Amino acid sequence: MFLKEYQIKVIDKLKLFYTEAKKQRSNWQKLDESSRKNFAYTDALYRVLGLDFADRPMNGIGESYPRFCIKVPTGGGKTLLAIEAIREYQNLFAQKRTGLVVWITHRETIYRQTIEKLRDKNHIYRQWLDQCSSNKTLIIEKGHSLRKQDVEENLVILMLMIQSAGRETKEDLKIFQDSGAYENFFPKDNQYDKHQKLLEKIPNLDCFSDNLLGTKVIKTSMGNVIRTQNSLIIVDEFHTMFSDNAKRTLDGLNPSMIVGLSAT
């Protein structure tokens, strides 16, 4: 498959962005804790690249992260650019072949078409992902079982369809419901000290409270799994996710970066 000239330009811009983001985040991570609290690496990133992004999101653990949108005309290859955004993110920013990427769509037709292409090992999109992951790509949907080992050993693309995040509260979304499919990511229910240590690190995890014992037990939900992984999030039709509720939902997933795609 040959890329069109404008697609090559977009990918070159992504490469530059990821490379500089990695550099600025590395500089930020070398600072002492008090300095990190008063300094957002994203501001340095935008300044160096000469970008004037008004968007300054902060995730659920109080860290600033980059969130931007690629404007793609209808028929301009949104899925292709999303694949390239993932590949270059893994190569240049995460600098690893494994991990969790969350891909959000809003319409059933697009959702099914995307999954079909990504699962087809003869399709160029899946082949590009397999190149990035050394042939260790997993495509999963909401409700499918997922183990910590899967994320540590594979590039896991989690496909989600969130049709109404702008209208519903976080509690209404099924990804935040407790499920036994993700127990492997969290301490056993009676390991209260381990739950507390994880909550100190990631305080916005959803919990069950035991008022009698004065303890908290982290819910084994998909939403909590995502929060622990500091994932890249790809959002199709990004313009539909800018209500206050939708932005809070995305921020609360503790992303390392959000790349949106929109024709609007």
N, C-alpha and C positions, 0 to 999 in steps of 0.2 A: 504493500500500500504506500502510495506517494502522498506526502503531506502537501497541502496547499500553502502558498506563500504566507498568507496571514496566520495560518496555524503554526508555521515555523516561527514566526515573529512572536506569537503568544508564548510558545514553549521556551524560546530564548529569554523572554522576560521572566517567566517562571523560574528558570535556572538561576538567573541573576538574583531574583528575590530570595529564593531558598538559600543560595550560597551566602548572601549577606546576612540573612536571618540567622543562619547557623553561627556565623562569626560573631554577631552582636550578642546572641544568647550565650555563647561561650564566654565572652567578656563579662557579661552580667553574672554568670554563675561563679566567676572567680572572686566576686565581691564578697565582703562579709555580710552576714545576715541583715544587719541594720541598714546597710547601704542598699541591698537588694530591695528592701521594702520601700525605699524612697526613689527608686529608679526603675523605669520600665524599658526593657531592651527594645521594645517596639518603637519607642520614640526615636531612639538612635538609628534604628533601621530605616524608618521613614525619612529621617533627616539626611542620612547618607545617600539614599536613593533619590532624593528630591521629590518625595511623594507627600501630598497634603491630604492624607486620609483623616477625615473627621471622626471616623469610627474608632473608638478606643475601648473595646470590650475587655472584660475581666472575667476569668473563669471562677468556678465555685470554690477554689482554694486561694483566691485573692491574687492571682497572677495575671498580668496583661498578656494577651496573645494576639497574633495577626488574624484578621478576618477581612476577606476581600472577595470581590465578585468579578468573574470574567464574563463580559457581555458577548454573547454568541448569537448571530442571526439565525433564524429558523432554518434548519437544514445545513447549518454550518459545522456540524460535527461536535456537538456537546459531549457525547459519550467518549469520543476519541480524546478530546481535551481533558476530560475527567481522568481517563486512564493515564495520560501523560502527566497530569498533575500528581497522581499517586506515585508513578514511577520515579519522577524527579524528586519528589518529597522523600521517598525512601532512600534514594541514592545520595542526595545532597544535604538534606536537613536531618532526617533521622539517622542516616548512614548505617542502615541495617536492612536485612532482607526479610525480617519477621515483624510481627506486631499486628495491631488491630486498626483497621480503617473502617469508619462508619459512612455508609452511602445512603443518603436520605432522598427519597422521591415522594411525589404527592399524588400521582395518578396511577391507577391499577395497570393501565395499558403500558405505560413507560416502565413501571416496576417489573412487570413480567418480561417485557422485551429485553430489558437490561440483564436480568438474571439469566435468561436463556442464552444470551451472547456470552456472558462471563463464564457460564458453566460448560460451554461448548469448546472443547480443547482444540478444535479445528478452526475456531474463529480467531482472527488476528488480535482482538482485544484480550482474549484469554492468553494467547501466546505471548503478548507483550507483558502481561502480568507474571506469567511463568518465567520469563526471562529475568524479571526483577526479583523474583523470589527463589530462583534456582529450582523451578518446577515444584515448589511447595506452596501452592495457592489453595485456600479453602474459601468457597463462596457459601455463606450461610444466611438463613433468614431468622426472623424473630421466632422464638419458641424452640429452635433447634438447640440441642445440647452443646455446650461449649466448655472445654476444660482449659485451665491455665496453661497446660502443656501445649495445647493447640496453638495458642498465641505465641508462646515462646519458640516454637519450632516451625511455624508457618506464617505466611502473610494471609491474614484472615480478613476478608471483605464481608462485613455485616450489612446486609441490605435491609433497610427499614422503609416502610411506607407510613408517613405521618401526614394524614390528610388535613387535620384540623388543629395543629399545634397553636395556631393563632387564636383559636376560639376556646379551646379547652385548657384547663389547668394541668399542671404537671401530674397531679394525682389521678387524672382521668386517663392518662396514657398508659397502655398496657405494658410498655417496657419497664415501668416502675413497679409492677406487681411481683410479689415474692414467688420464686420458682425454684424447684429442686434441681433444675437443669444447670445451675451455675454455682453449686455449693463448693466446688473445687477451688474457687477464687477466694473464699473467706474462711475464717476460723470456725471451728465447730461451735455449736450454740453455747456450750458450757465453758468455753475458753474466754471468759470475760476480760481477762487482762490483755489478750491478743486483740480482741475487739476494740478495747480502749486505745491501744497503741495505733491501730489502723485509723481510728477516728481522729486521733491527734494529728496524723499525717494528712488525712483527707476528711475534714470535718463536715462536708456536706453530703456524706453518705446517708441514705435513708435507714432508719433503725426502728426496731421494736423496743419499747421501754418496759422494763420490769420495775414497777414502782415499789414493790415489796422489797426487792433486793437492792434497789437503787442502781441498776445496771442497764446497759444498752446492748442489744444484739443487732448486728447489721443484717439488713434484708438481703437475701440472695436473689437479687433482681438483675435483669439485663442492664437496666439503667445504672445500677451500682457497679457492674462489671465495667461498663464504658468509662465511668468516672475514675476507676483505678488505673486506666491504661494510657491516659494523656494522648488520645488518638487524634489523627487527622480526620476531619469530618468533611465530606463532600455533600453539598446540598444542591440538588437540581431545582430549577424554578425558584431561585433564591429570593426573589421579590415577594414571595408568599410568606416568608419567615421573618418579616420585620415588624410584626406587632410586638407589643411589650411582652406578652405571654410567650411568644415564640422565641424571642431573644433570650428571655430568662431560661427557657428550656434548653436552648443551645449552650448558653454560658454555663449552665449547671451540669453539663456533661463533661466539664473539665477538659476541653479540647486543647491540643497544642497549637492547632491552626484550623481555620475553616476556610474552605475554598468554595465559593458559590458559582453557579452557572445560571445565566438568565438571558433571554432575548429582549427583556424589557429594560 
